[in-house]
Amino acid sequence: MTKRISRGRFLRAVGAAGVAGSALSVLACQPNTSAGSGGGSGGGPEEKKLNFYNWADYVAESTVPDFEKQTGIQVTQDFFSSNEDLLAKLQAGGTGYDVIVPSDYMVAIMIKSGVIQKLDMSQIPNFKNVGKEYEGLSYDPKNEYSVPYQWGTTGILYNKKEMGQLPESWDPMWDEEFSGKISMLNDTRETMGASLYRLGLSVNSRDTGELQRAADELKKQKPLLRGYFDSTEARPLVQNGDLLAGHVFSGDAFLALSENEDLDYIVPKPAATRWTDNMCIPNGAQHPQNAHKLINYILGAKTGAELSNYTYYNTPNAAALPMIDDALKDLPGYVLPDGVFDRLQVIEDPGEATREYERLFTEVKSS
């Protein structure tokens, strides 16, 4: 298993209220096309081209070449570094993309903003492969605009040789014994979320008192931290022993575990984050029929397995599960034990409360 740039390196919590507000101007930047209109297809045969806009290094090496060979459709790939970059490109009139891969909360913002079109599920028969747990999630309850691509968790990567077997708890990240040897994500919603989880509260709380309590706990924690890092910054620091524990995304954790047997990964109680990235078609897509073909292809069982075997993230594709590499499935936490999935929470857009999240986390980091 080779080292690569993880999708988690780029993921950021969004100032969703600010993004949602700016997204209201999206329609003014778009051409006069209606959702599901077919973009530039004109109802006739499409040219055999497709523009795929994805996170960096987030597709298996075989996926695009095999799709091109099977369909004759030439795929051009471009990459974005955050959900906000993706939205900004659409706001700027960047309508040349046919398939995009936004995260859960961004799907909700894009639906509200009218910048993605409804999918024609009759063209995506492989949607039947999607596990029931990944259908009808809160950001797109009827799967009208999105289908799941990859999913993962957010937890603690740690050195079990040095720390011993940690309990499934957030408490070690507040333990003075590990002062200077732990890090949290530089991510408003994930790190505020960890504190909320530890207090037994919802990651999507809008209660100002609860948010203040979470921030107060993070202020107590801050003197113990080496810093607030991106997931892929924390991963090598834990791998080389410079950190004992890091708050990370699961794909980075599994990559580390595959290279260092002294490490372990836990999804803490009482709750932790489960996130999902999705495939959508923007309004103004020039090749919507080809887009549906790519989405359907990626939801194939073999393609879905190859994707997760490459990215180290989990697949929402139930039909792909038997073909996931045994070495990957054997890593701690990749296959969630009974009961763990049920205690995972999905980060949602909390509306105006997002400003409070941002204000409090900024206050924590500057304290």
N, C-alpha and C positions, 0 to 999 in steps of 0.2 A: 504494500500500500504506500503510495507516494504522497509527499506533501504537496498541498495545493492551496490556493487562496479560497477560503470558504465563503459561502454566501453570507454567513453570520458576520463577517468582517464589516459588511456594509450596512447591516440593518440598524436602523435608528428608530427610537420612539418618536412619534410625530407630535408636534404641537397641533393636534387635530383641529382645534377650534380655529386657529389661525389658518391652517391649510384649507379647512372647509370654507372659511370665509373667502379666501382667495380663489377657491375653486368655483365660486359663484360666477366668476368672470370667465370660466372656461368656455361656456357656450358662445360667448361673443368672439372667441378666438377660433371657433371651429367653422368649417364650411357648412353650408346649408344642407346637411344630410340628416335624415331621420334615422332613429335607431332601427337596425335591422334592414336598412335600405339596400345593403349590398355594396355600399361604397362605390368604387369605380367599375364594378362588374357590368353594369348596364343590363343585367339579366342574361347576357350571352356568355360564351366560353371565356374563362379567365386565362390570361397568359400564365405560363407555368413558372411563376415566381412567388415568393413569399418573404416577407420581412419579419424577423423574429427578434423581439426586444426583451432581453432577459437579464437576470443577475449574472455577474461574471463567473465563469467556470461552474455553471449550474445546470449543465446538460451533459450526459454521457458522451464520450468520444464517438460512439457508434450511432447515436440517435439521428443526427442530421444526415450523415452520409447514407445510412440505411433508408431513411425516409425519401431522400432524393432518388436513390436507386429504384425504390419501389414505385414511386409516383411520377418521376420525371420532373418534379417541381424543384426549381433551384431556390435554395434558402440562403438569404443574407442575414447574418447575425450581427446585432448591435447590442451594447451592454450599458446598463445604468447602474449607478452606485447607491441609490436609495429610492424609496418609494416617492420621496419628494422630487427627486430628479425626474422620475417617470412622469409624475403629474405636471411638472413644470414644462416638460417637452410637449405634452399635449396642450397645455395652456398657450404655448408659443406657436401653436398651429402645426405641430409636428404630427401630421396625420398619415405618415407613410408606413406606419407599422400595422401588421396584420394580427399578430399574437403578442400579448404582453403578459407579464407574470407579477402582478401586484400581490401584496400581503393582505391578510384578512381585513384589517381596518380600512385600508386604502380602497378595497373593493366597495365598501359601504359608501365612502366619500365619492367615489366615481359614479356609483349608481345615483346618488343624490344630485350630482352635478350633471348627469346626462351625457357623460363622455365615453361610455362603453355601451355596446349594443346587446340586445338579448340574443342568446344563443339559439340556434335551431337544433334542438336535441335529437331530431330525427336523423341528423347528419353525424351524431356522436353516439353510435350504438354501443361503443365500449364504455360508456358511462355506467353500464351495468356492472362493470368490474369494481367500481368505487365502493368501499365498505360503507355500511349504513351509518357508522359513527361519523363519517365525513360528509354526509349529505345534510342539506338543510341547516347549515350553521347560521348563526345570528346575523352575519353580515350580508347573507344572500339566502334567505330562508327557503326559497323555492328553486334554488340553483338555476335561476333564469339568466344570470349574467356571468356566471363563473363555474368552473369545475376545478377540483383540487389538484395540485401539482406535486408538492412535497409538504411534509409537516415535521414538526419537531417539538422539543421541550426546552425549557430553560432551567438549569439546576446548578449543581456544584461539582466541579472537577477538582479532585484533591489527591494528595499523596498519602495513600493508606499505609505505606511503609513507615512514614514519619509521624503520622497523626493517629494511626490505628484505624479501625473500622468506625467511621462516623455514623451516628444515628441519622435516620431520615428526618432531619430537622434543619431549620434555618439558624438555630442557635449557635452552631460553631462559627458562623460568620460574625458573631458578636462576642466571641470568646477572647478575653484578654490574653490567654495563653498563647494565642497565635498572632499577637500584635506585630504588625509590620510585614506579615507573611500572607496576607489575604487581600483580595481585590474584588470590587463589585463592577458591574457593567456601567459604562458611561452612557446610560440610557434611562431617561426619565421614567417611563412607564414600567420598565422591567425592575429597576431598583426601588422605586417607590412601591412597586408591586410586591417585591420580596418582603418589604417591611409590613405592608398591609397583610400579606399572607401570614407572616409570623404573629401578627396580632389577631388572627382569625377573621380578618375582614376581606371584603371583595376587592379584587384588583381594579374593578370599575367603580369604586365608591365615588359618590359625588358629595358626600357629607364633609363639610369643611373641618369639623371637629375630628373626624376620623383621619382625614388627610394630614392634619396638623400633628396628630399622634404619631403617624407613620414617619413624618419628617423629623419629629423629635427623637425617635429611635435611631434614625439614620445619623443625626448629629452626635448621638452617643457612640455610634459605631465608627464614625469618620476617623478619630485618632488612631484606631486600630488598623486602618487600611494602608496598603502600599499606594493605592490610588484607584481611580475609576478608569477602567480600560475597555477597549473593544474586546470582543470575544477572542479574536485571533491574536490579539496582543497578550491576553492572559494565558492562552493555551501553551505557548512555548515557555513562558515563565514558570508554569507549573511543571512542564515536562523536564526542564533542566534543574528544578529544585530551588529556583530563586523565589518562587511562591509555593506555599503549602496548599493553598486552595484558591480557586477562582470561580466567580459567577460567570457562566458561559452558556452558549447555545449548544444543543446536543451534538450537532455534527462535528463541532470542534472537539467536544469531549470524546466522541467515538474515534476520531482520528488520533487523538493523543493516546487513548487506551490501546489502540492497535500498535502503537510504537513503544509503549512503556508499561510493562506489567506491574509496576509499583503504583499505578494510578487507579482511581475508581471514580465513578460518577453516580450521584444520587439526585433523585427528584424529591425535594423535601416535602414533609408534611407541615401544616395541614393542607397546603395547596401549593401549586406552582403553575407556570404558564405553559399552555399548549398553543402553538401558532401554526397557521397554515398559509402557504403560498398557493396562488391560483392562476389558471389560464383564462384570459379574457380576450375579447375582440374589440378594439376601439371603434368608435364612430369614425367614418371616413376611411376605414380599411379598404384598400384597393383590391384585395384578393380574399374576400370573406369565405368563399367556398374552399379555397386552399387552406385557409386558417382552420376551418372546421376539420379538414382532413388531417392537419398536423395535430390538433388537439385529440382527435380520435386515435391517431397513431400512438401518441404518448401514453394514452390510457390503455393501450394494449398490454397484456400480461407480461410478455417478454420484454417489451420496451420499458415498462414501468420498473421491472426488476433491474434491468441494466442501469437505469437512471439512479436508483437508490444505491446500488452497488458501487457507483462512482462517487456520489455526493456524500455518502455516509449519513444522510438524513433518512427519515422514515417515509414509507410509501403509504398513500391512502388507498392504494390499489390492492384490493383483497386477492384478486387473481394472481398478482405478482408475488405475494408472500412466499409461496413454496419455492420460488426461484431466487430469493435473497440469499447471498452467500452465507454459509454456515458460520464463517469466521466473524462476519458482521453481526449476525443474530446472537452469537455467543458473548458479545461484549456486554458488560453490565449496563442495564437500563435500556438497551436497544429494543428488546421485546419487553414491554411493560408488564410487570406482574399484575395479577388480578387485583382490582380495586384501585390501582394507581391512576388509570385513565379517568376514572370517575371523579377524581379530586382535582383534575386539571381545569384551569380556567382560561377563557379566551379574552384577550385584551380587546376592548371595544372603544369606540369614540364616545367619550363622556360629555361631549358638547362643551358648554361654557366652562365646565369644571377643568378642562384641559389647561386653561390659563393658570389655575391654582396649582395643578401638578407641576407645571413648568416653573412657576414662581417659587414654590417650596423646594424643588430640587436644586434650583440655582442657589437658593439660600443655604441649603445643606452644604453644597460644594464650596461655598465661599465662607463658611463658618470656621 
